[in-house]
Structures are given as structure tokens and as C-alpha cells.
Amino acid sequence: MANINHRGYPKFVVNSWSRAPKGLAHVLLGPSIVTTTIPTVGQVTIRCETNYPFSDTLVYTVDSAAAFDLYLRIPSWANPSKSSVSVNKSSNSTVSPDLATGLHRISLPQGKSTVNFYISSSVRVETRSSGAVSVYVGNLLYALDVGEEVTTHLPHSWWDHNQTSEGTRDFEHVHEVKDSYFNHTKPVCFPS
């Protein structure tokens, strides 16, 4: 089971970019780098640097062979009227996502560009059917520490968790004779 847990992030990164009309769309926000060829545009390289979702700012460094469109996903929880985009240190402009796709289009010139994207987030509270509430900031869900209970026991056989101290007497002095358990690690010389 432990071997499947590492698969999520690589799949997330591989699927974070998508082709769009005359451009690319960053649909799964997060740090990434993409280099691809867009028909009628040529080669495009985009590097996104961010601490998202722990930060609301994404910085894109773009190098393109021709002018093209960059589409940025505006999350459903964001406030578009308070979110902003600036290209090459120009004045910030508010975002206006397409209602069907949730993507905001930015036309970028040929060559190198820097895009600063700020996503406005606020605290929101959602009520659950059980009467409980969930507290979010952006897409982060806050949680209370539920505490923990720590128990200890002497070593025992894996099949019998209720062994008495008599069943663990072989383990009481392991530290005194441990070298005898590891003698097999001494170098062995084989005849040539």
C-alpha cells in the first residue's frame, strides 16, 4: 500500500497544464515548469514559482517564440474582483474569468515575460448536515488538534498481543548479547 502513495503528486504536475486556443492553460495551480510547442506559436517555456496553496501569489516566467495566450484558472472560492494579474510589472488589473471555464485569458508578447497572479482569498465557513462547521481560508481546510493517546508495551510475538512478561523474557537482556546476533555481518573471504 505504501508504494501507491507517491503517485499522486507526479500525476498532479503532469496534468496541471492544458492546451487552449492559441495558448496554454494552467488548470491545476502549483509550482511547475512546462516546455512545449504550440501550433502557430512555436516553442513556449513557462516556469511557475509559488507556495500555493499556502500563498496566494503565483509568479510565471514565460519565454515564447511568438505571441500567445496564457489562461489562468480562477478557483471557485476566489474573489475575482479582488484578485489581480500584472504582466512585466505593469499596473495590476482585475481578473475576469470565463463563466463556462473559470479561466482568465492573458495575451503575452513574443519573448520573455513575467506574470504576477494574486488570488484573493478570505475566511469562509461552511455548515455541515451534522451541525458542525468547516473553516476554510482559500482552499485550505483548518482543523482542530484531536489529541492522541500513547501506549507502550514490551516486545511480544506478532500473533499474541496479550503475552505476559514470561513470554518476553528472551528480550530483557538483548542489549547485553546483541553482538552475538550480528556476527554474520563480518566480512567473508571467498576463494578466487
Sequence and secondary structure as in RCSB ss.txt:
>XXXX:A:sequence
MANINHRGYPKFVVNSWSRAPKGLAHVLLGPSIVTTTIPTVGQVTIRCETNYPFSDTLVYTVDSAAAFDLYLRIP
SWANPSKSSVSVNKSSNSTVSPDLATGLHRISLPQGKSTVNFYISSSVRVETRSSGAVSVYVGNLLYALDVGEEV
TTHLPHSWWDHNQTSEGTRDFEHVHEVKDSYFNHTKPVCFPS
>XXXX:A:secstr
 GGGGGGHHHHHHHTSEEEETTEEEE S SSEEEEEEETTTEEEEEEEEE TTSSSEEEEEEEESS EEEEEE  
TTS TTT EEEETT   EE    TTT EEEEEE SEEEEEEEE    EEEEE TTS EEEEETTEEE        
       TT TT  GGGGGGGTTHHHHHHHHSGGGS      
